[in-house]
Amino acid sequence: MYMAPSLKNICALTMVRNDDFYLRKWVEYYGAELGKENLYIYYDGLDQVPGDFCKGTNTTVHEKLGNQVVQAEKLRLKFLSDKAAELLAGGYDMVIGVDADEFLVVDPKTRKSLREYLSEASVDVCLSALGLDFGQKIGEEGDIVDTVPFLQQRHYAQVGTRYTKPSVVAKPCVWGAGFHRVKGHNFHIGKDLYLMHFGYFDLKRIEDRVSDKDRAAQGWGKHIRKRSRTIRYVTTLKARDFDRWTRIARICQTIVRPPYAWNKPAMFEARIVVRIPDRFQHIV
């Protein structure tokens, strides 16, 4: 007789600065999946004021980490790696580490919640999800409205390697910049698990972020403009079948590695855009 495994104790953490638009959605999503009491939010800078939506979470306002993008990112991920180790030592079975614009999503066809999926998964050190970088299809999709689920407004994403990240850790370890790798460990991509990135999915929001004085002072302008090319890809490239091409991408990224980083995925620089099936539209 089959016995469902007991649910594991899982939490999620992130660090933000001037990002309440995404953080509100982050708290809503992960709070529903894991319980708000299992969310750990760190505001980067004593000048930051937590939003009311953080009530019920474990929110801390921390002294600002670094002033330039490269330095700040190294300090941020060292800080979050240390916090994840503390949470694991304190009784959690797994820690999800993601940015506020990233959502770890289980394919609805499994009929499993995120916590159920991870409780059944075999995770030694870390687990990755297949990365989906959402853009805006100009001429078809309008500006984002924050009162409507993202996946009812955005239907196209690039299947790339940049967001195939080891977002779930089960043992203390050190994340590389941007959570893109776990230092000294290989990665494993979970079947039916996706990391959805919405950071550059709206042209107007990109323009606002480029003009933001705080981000400009840290050197984020060039980075933001570079990442906005996802909008160009989803607008101009033919959208392919989701189930077929995510299956191909998962196999490819598991086998192929860049010569400079064996613990990161590669995909021959392929630019694959897929249309997200309607079964996802109520999730985020």
Secondary structure per residue as TSV (DSSP state, phi and psi in degrees):
chain	resnum	aa	ss	phi	psi
A	1	M	-	360.0	130.4
A	2	Y	-	-73.5	132.8
A	3	M	-	-118.4	119.7
A	4	A	-	-63.7	136.9
A	5	P	-	-66.1	149.1
A	6	S	-	-68.5	149.4
A	7	L	-	-72.0	137.8
A	8	K	-	-86.1	161.2
A	9	N	-	-86.9	109.6
A	10	I	E	-128.6	138.0
A	11	C	E	-128.9	168.8
A	12	A	E	-131.7	144.1
A	13	L	E	-134.0	155.8
A	14	T	E	-158.1	164.5
A	15	M	E	-130.0	135.8
A	16	V	E	-133.9	158.2
A	17	R	S	-148.2	120.8
A	18	N	S	52.6	48.0
A	19	D	-	-136.7	35.2
A	20	D	H	-65.6	-25.0
A	21	F	H	-56.9	-49.1
A	22	Y	H	-78.1	-38.6
A	23	L	H	-61.4	-37.1
A	24	R	H	-58.0	-45.7
A	25	K	H	-67.9	-37.1
A	26	W	H	-60.4	-47.1
A	27	V	H	-64.8	-41.8
A	28	E	H	-60.9	-46.4
A	29	Y	H	-72.0	-56.4
A	30	Y	H	-70.6	-27.6
A	31	G	H	-63.4	-40.2
A	32	A	H	-69.4	-34.8
A	33	E	H	-81.0	-37.2
A	34	L	H	-120.0	-15.0
A	35	G	-	95.8	130.0
A	36	K	G	-61.0	-27.3
A	37	E	G	-68.4	-11.3
A	38	N	G	-106.7	19.6
A	39	L	E	-107.8	133.9
A	40	Y	E	-122.6	114.3
A	41	I	E	-119.0	131.2
A	42	Y	E	-121.3	116.7
A	43	Y	E	-83.2	128.8
A	44	D	E	-89.2	93.6
A	45	G	S	125.2	130.9
A	46	L	T	-69.7	-10.2
A	47	D	T	-84.7	-1.3
A	48	Q	-	-87.7	144.3
A	49	V	-	-120.7	116.6
A	50	P	-	-60.2	142.6
A	51	G	-	-74.5	158.7
A	52	D	G	-60.6	-27.1
A	53	F	G	-67.7	-11.0
A	54	C	G	-80.6	-7.2
A	55	K	T	-57.4	131.1
A	56	G	T	96.7	-12.7
A	57	T	S	-97.6	175.0
A	58	N	E	-98.4	90.9
A	59	T	E	-109.2	132.3
A	60	T	E	-130.0	135.3
A	61	V	E	-95.9	119.7
A	62	H	E	-112.8	152.8
A	63	E	-	-58.2	141.4
A	64	K	-	-60.0	137.2
A	65	L	-	-102.6	99.3
A	66	G	-	77.9	159.2
A	67	N	S	-116.9	-16.2
A	68	Q	S	-116.7	151.5
A	69	V	H	-56.6	-44.3
A	70	V	H	-68.5	-48.9
A	71	Q	H	-62.0	-45.1
A	72	A	H	-63.0	-39.3
A	73	E	H	-66.9	-40.1
A	74	K	H	-63.2	-45.2
A	75	L	H	-65.6	-38.7
A	76	R	H	-63.1	-46.5
A	77	L	H	-74.0	-29.9
A	78	K	H	-65.2	-43.5
A	79	F	H	-60.1	-48.2
A	80	L	H	-70.3	-33.1
A	81	S	H	-63.9	-41.6
A	82	D	H	-65.0	-40.4
A	83	K	H	-65.4	-40.3
A	84	A	H	-61.4	-41.2
A	85	A	H	-62.5	-39.8
A	86	E	H	-64.4	-40.9
A	87	L	H	-67.9	-38.4
A	88	L	H	-65.4	-41.3
A	89	A	H	-67.4	-25.8
A	90	G	T	-85.2	-0.1
A	91	G	T	125.3	-7.3
A	92	Y	-	-77.6	143.5
A	93	D	S	-82.1	-32.8
A	94	M	E	-146.5	151.6
A	95	V	E	-126.3	130.1
A	96	I	E	-96.5	123.7
A	97	G	E	-116.2	115.1
A	98	V	-	-146.8	159.7
A	99	D	-	-75.8	166.2
A	100	A	T	-68.4	-16.8
A	101	D	T	-101.4	18.9
A	102	E	E	-122.1	135.3
A	103	F	E	-131.0	120.2
A	104	L	E	-84.0	114.4
A	105	V	E	-124.6	134.0
A	106	V	E	-93.7	136.1
A	107	D	-	-56.5	126.2
A	108	P	G	-57.4	-22.1
A	109	K	G	-65.0	-18.7
A	110	T	G	-77.8	-19.2
A	111	R	-	58.6	33.3
A	112	K	-	-120.1	143.9
A	113	S	-	-76.4	168.0
A	114	L	H	-60.2	-43.2
A	115	R	H	-66.1	-39.4
A	116	E	H	-63.8	-44.8
A	117	Y	H	-59.9	-50.7
A	118	L	H	-67.3	-31.2
A	119	S	H	-66.0	-29.3
A	120	E	H	-90.3	-16.0
A	121	A	S	-74.2	149.3
A	122	S	-	-92.6	106.2
A	123	V	-	-122.6	112.3
A	124	D	S	-80.9	-70.3
A	125	V	S	-107.6	-49.8
A	126	C	E	-149.8	162.4
A	127	L	E	-138.3	136.5
A	128	S	E	-107.5	158.3
A	129	A	E	-114.4	156.2
A	130	L	E	-72.4	129.8
A	131	G	E	-80.8	133.0
A	132	L	E	-125.0	114.5
A	133	D	E	-102.1	108.9
A	134	F	E	-80.5	142.0
A	135	G	-	-124.6	-172.8
A	136	Q	-	-116.4	122.8
A	137	K	-	-81.5	99.2
A	138	I	T	-62.9	133.7
A	139	G	T	96.2	-17.0
A	140	E	T	-119.9	-36.7
A	141	E	-	-115.0	132.3
A	142	G	-	-88.9	-166.9
A	143	D	-	-65.1	149.0
A	144	I	-	-69.0	136.3
A	145	V	-	-110.5	122.4
A	146	D	T	-73.9	-7.1
A	147	T	T	-93.5	-1.7
A	148	V	S	-116.5	138.3
A	149	P	-	-50.5	137.7
A	150	F	G	-53.7	-42.8
A	151	L	G	-78.0	0.2
A	152	Q	G	-95.2	-8.0
A	153	Q	T	-114.3	-21.0
A	154	R	-	-126.4	128.9
A	155	H	-	-125.0	1.8
A	156	Y	E	-131.8	140.8
A	157	A	E	-146.8	150.8
A	158	Q	E	-87.0	129.3
A	159	V	E	-86.2	103.8
A	160	G	-	-127.6	-177.5
A	161	T	S	-94.9	-21.4
A	162	R	T	-61.7	-31.9
A	163	Y	T	-107.6	12.1
A	164	T	-	-84.1	88.6
A	165	K	-	-114.7	148.8
A	166	P	-	-77.2	71.4
A	167	S	-	-75.2	-19.6
A	168	V	E	-111.1	125.9
A	169	V	E	-123.1	143.1
A	170	A	S	-116.0	-4.8
A	171	K	S	-139.2	153.8
A	172	P	-	-58.1	132.9
A	173	C	-	-159.5	-177.6
A	174	V	-	-121.7	118.0
A	175	W	B	-74.9	142.7
A	176	G	-	-78.4	175.2
A	177	A	G	-52.2	135.4
A	178	G	G	71.2	13.6
A	179	F	G	64.9	18.9
A	180	H	-	-74.9	-17.0
A	181	R	-	-158.8	164.2
A	182	V	B	-108.3	119.8
A	183	K	T	-62.4	127.3
A	184	G	T	82.8	5.3
A	185	H	-	-134.6	148.9
A	186	N	-	-74.4	174.8
A	187	F	-	-125.4	156.3
A	188	H	-	-134.8	129.9
A	189	I	E	-95.0	120.9
A	190	G	E	-72.9	137.5
A	191	K	E	-67.5	137.3
A	192	D	E	65.6	18.8
A	193	L	E	-118.0	130.7
A	194	Y	E	-129.4	142.5
A	195	L	E	-105.5	109.6
A	196	M	E	-94.7	121.3
A	197	H	E	-108.3	125.1
A	198	F	-	-115.4	15.7
A	199	G	T	-65.1	-27.4
A	200	Y	T	-129.6	45.8
A	201	F	-	-104.4	12.6
A	202	D	-	-151.1	116.8
A	203	L	H	-59.3	-42.1
A	204	K	H	-63.6	-41.5
A	205	R	H	-66.5	-34.7
A	206	I	H	-63.1	-45.0
A	207	E	H	-61.2	-39.3
A	208	D	H	-66.5	-38.8
A	209	R	H	-69.9	-37.5
A	210	V	H	-62.8	-36.3
A	211	S	T	-84.9	-5.1
A	212	D	-	-67.1	121.2
A	213	K	H	-63.6	-36.6
A	214	D	H	-65.4	-45.0
A	215	R	H	-69.0	-37.8
A	216	A	H	-62.1	-39.8
A	217	A	H	-64.3	-29.2
A	218	Q	H	-87.1	-6.3
A	219	G	T	89.1	24.1
A	220	W	-	-84.2	-14.1
A	221	G	H	-55.9	-50.5
A	222	K	H	-62.2	-41.5
A	223	H	H	-61.5	-46.0
A	224	I	H	-63.9	-44.1
A	225	R	H	-62.5	-39.0
A	226	K	H	-64.0	-44.8
A	227	R	H	-71.1	-19.8
A	228	S	T	-70.8	-4.4
A	229	R	H	-64.3	-17.8
A	230	T	H	-57.0	-35.4
A	231	I	H	-62.2	-41.0
A	232	R	H	-64.4	-41.0
A	233	Y	H	-63.3	-49.6
A	234	V	H	-71.1	-21.9
A	235	T	H	-79.4	-36.1
A	236	T	H	-105.1	-25.0
A	237	L	S	-90.6	149.8
A	238	K	-	-67.3	132.6
A	239	A	E	-80.5	131.5
A	240	R	E	-102.8	170.0
A	241	D	-	-65.5	126.9
A	242	F	H	-61.9	-55.2
A	243	D	H	-63.4	-40.2
A	244	R	H	-67.7	-48.6
A	245	W	H	-79.8	-26.5
A	246	T	H	-70.8	-33.4
A	247	R	H	-64.5	-44.0
A	248	I	H	-64.0	-44.0
A	249	A	H	-63.9	-39.3
A	250	R	H	-63.1	-41.6
A	251	I	H	-66.2	-47.0
A	252	C	H	-61.4	-47.1
A	253	Q	H	-68.9	-24.9
A	254	T	H	-71.8	-35.5
A	255	I	H	-90.5	-42.0
A	256	V	-	-91.8	132.9
A	257	R	-	-130.4	145.8
A	258	P	-	-70.5	145.9
A	259	P	T	-63.7	-22.6
A	260	Y	T	-90.7	-8.5
A	261	A	-	-156.1	94.5
A	262	W	T	-65.4	-21.3
A	263	N	T	-101.2	30.2
A	264	K	S	-128.0	151.1
A	265	P	-	-82.2	157.9
A	266	A	-	-137.7	162.4
A	267	M	-	-151.3	36.1
A	268	F	T	57.6	28.5
A	269	E	T	59.5	21.4
A	270	A	-	-66.8	141.1
A	271	R	-	-109.7	95.1
A	272	I	E	-111.2	120.0
A	273	V	E	-108.4	134.4
A	274	V	E	-123.6	155.7
A	275	R	E	-97.1	128.1
A	276	I	-	-74.8	128.5
A	277	P	-	-61.8	152.5
A	278	D	G	-63.1	-20.0
A	279	R	G	-64.0	-14.9
A	280	F	G	-91.8	-9.5
A	281	Q	T	-67.3	-15.1
A	282	H	T	-103.1	5.9
A	283	I	T	-82.1	-52.3
A	284	V	-	-119.6	360.0
